[in-house]
């Protein structure tokens, strides 16, 4: 299955909530916008109608995209993994050996990525390098300018 989407339980819930909002709130709202724009008369020169139809198309496409992701989701549960090594769903504290700085990241699926809040994709070079490694291991991150990190701590939320 090439189109498997790895998600944490939190990521799955976030997708389900977004889908529910699109179906129950956004879709009805845009249908009202289309009906109102239609009531304005000539549709051939009605920018509001065109904008509402575009918005509707985006909403429907996003709903479909979420449904496909959920159908192909592989939920990563912390009970299923070796907690002595870095795996998806782990919160990892690393030390950059070049800069002697510490940082903590949660390894999540690509959909859930939010680097400004410490969530990095399991597909990014840092995550790929540290997945499968344990505490105190030094790992080289293969990027244009490679660097090394030491894994200081690994934890998993309950």
C-alpha positions as CSV (number, residue, x, y, z in Angstrom):
1,X,0.0,0.0,0.0
2,X,1.8,3.1,-1.2
3,X,-0.8,5.5,0.0
4,X,-0.7,4.6,3.7
5,X,-1.0,7.6,5.9
6,X,0.7,7.3,9.3
7,X,-1.2,9.1,12.0
8,X,-1.1,9.4,15.7
9,X,-4.4,9.0,17.5
10,X,-4.3,12.8,18.0
11,X,-3.8,13.3,14.3
12,X,-6.7,11.0,13.4
13,X,-9.0,12.9,15.8
14,X,-7.9,16.2,14.3
15,X,-8.8,15.0,10.8
16,X,-12.2,13.7,11.9
17,X,-12.9,17.0,13.6
18,X,-11.9,18.9,10.4
19,X,-14.1,16.7,8.2
20,X,-17.1,17.1,10.6
21,X,-16.7,20.9,10.6
22,X,-16.5,21.0,6.8
23,X,-19.6,18.8,6.4
24,X,-21.7,20.3,9.2
25,X,-20.6,24.0,9.2
26,X,-18.7,25.0,6.0
27,X,-20.7,23.1,3.4
28,X,-24.1,24.5,4.6
29,X,-22.6,28.0,4.8
30,X,-21.3,27.9,1.2
31,X,-24.6,26.5,0.0
32,X,-26.3,29.5,1.5
33,X,-23.7,31.8,-0.2
34,X,-24.4,30.2,-3.6
35,X,-28.2,30.5,-3.1
36,X,-27.8,34.2,-2.2
37,X,-25.5,34.9,-5.1
38,X,-27.9,33.1,-7.5
39,X,-30.7,35.4,-6.3
40,X,-28.7,38.4,-7.4
41,X,-29.6,37.7,-11.0
42,X,-27.3,37.1,-14.1
43,X,-24.8,34.4,-13.2
44,X,-22.5,35.0,-16.1
45,X,-21.2,38.2,-14.5
46,X,-21.7,37.4,-10.8
47,X,-18.4,37.4,-9.0
48,X,-20.0,36.4,-5.7
49,X,-21.5,33.3,-7.3
50,X,-18.2,32.3,-8.9
51,X,-16.3,32.8,-5.6
52,X,-18.9,30.8,-3.7
53,X,-18.7,27.9,-6.3
54,X,-14.9,28.0,-6.0
55,X,-15.1,27.8,-2.3
56,X,-17.6,24.9,-2.6
57,X,-15.1,23.1,-4.8
58,X,-12.3,23.5,-2.3
59,X,-14.5,22.3,0.6
60,X,-15.6,19.2,-1.3
61,X,-12.0,18.4,-2.4
62,X,-10.8,18.8,1.2
63,X,-13.6,16.5,2.5
64,X,-12.6,13.9,-0.1
65,X,-8.9,14.2,0.7
66,X,-9.6,13.7,4.4
67,X,-11.8,10.7,3.7
68,X,-9.1,9.1,1.6
69,X,-6.5,9.8,4.3
70,X,-8.7,8.3,7.0
71,X,-9.5,5.2,4.8
72,X,-5.7,4.6,4.4
73,X,-4.7,5.6,7.9
74,X,-2.4,3.5,9.9
75,X,-2.8,4.6,13.5
76,X,0.5,4.4,15.5
77,X,-0.4,3.5,19.0
78,X,2.3,3.7,21.7
79,X,1.3,0.3,23.1
80,X,2.5,-1.3,19.8
81,X,6.0,0.1,19.8
82,X,9.4,-0.4,21.4
83,X,9.5,2.5,23.9
84,X,13.3,2.2,24.3
85,X,13.9,3.5,20.8
86,X,12.6,6.5,18.9
87,X,9.5,5.7,17.0
88,X,6.6,7.7,15.5
89,X,4.6,9.2,18.4
90,X,7.7,9.7,20.5
91,X,8.7,12.9,22.2
92,X,12.5,13.1,21.8
93,X,15.0,15.4,23.4
94,X,18.1,15.7,21.4
95,X,21.3,17.6,21.8
96,X,23.0,19.1,18.7
97,X,26.7,18.3,19.1
98,X,27.7,21.1,16.7
99,X,25.9,23.8,18.7
100,X,25.6,22.1,22.1
101,X,21.9,23.0,22.2
102,X,19.0,20.8,23.3
103,X,15.6,20.7,21.7
104,X,12.5,18.4,22.0
105,X,10.4,17.2,19.2
106,X,7.4,14.9,18.8
107,X,7.6,12.6,15.8
108,X,4.3,12.7,13.9
109,X,2.9,11.8,10.5
110,X,3.4,14.2,7.6
111,X,-0.2,15.6,7.9
112,X,0.4,16.5,11.6
113,X,3.6,18.4,11.1
114,X,3.8,21.7,13.0
115,X,7.5,22.6,13.5
116,X,6.7,25.8,15.4
117,X,5.1,23.7,18.1
118,X,7.8,21.0,18.1
119,X,6.0,18.4,15.9
120,X,8.2,17.1,13.1
121,X,7.3,14.7,10.3
122,X,8.5,11.1,10.4
123,X,9.7,11.8,6.8
124,X,12.0,14.7,7.6
125,X,15.8,14.0,7.7
126,X,16.2,14.5,11.5
127,X,13.3,12.1,12.3
128,X,14.5,9.5,9.7
129,X,18.0,9.6,11.3
130,X,16.9,9.1,14.9
131,X,14.0,6.6,14.4
132,X,15.1,3.2,15.7
133,X,17.8,4.6,17.9
134,X,17.9,4.8,21.7
135,X,19.0,7.1,24.5
136,X,22.6,8.3,24.5
137,X,23.1,7.2,20.9
138,X,24.9,9.7,18.6
139,X,23.2,9.9,15.2
140,X,24.4,11.6,12.0
141,X,21.7,13.5,10.2
142,X,22.2,13.2,6.4
143,X,21.5,16.6,4.9
144,X,23.5,18.9,2.6
145,X,25.6,19.9,5.7
146,X,25.4,16.8,7.9
147,X,25.4,17.2,11.6
148,X,25.3,14.9,14.7
149,X,22.8,14.7,17.5
150,X,22.7,12.8,20.8
151,X,19.4,11.4,21.9
152,X,19.0,12.6,25.5
153,X,15.5,11.3,26.3
154,X,12.6,9.5,24.8
155,X,9.0,9.5,26.1
156,X,5.6,8.5,24.9
157,X,2.3,10.1,26.0
158,X,-0.2,7.8,27.5
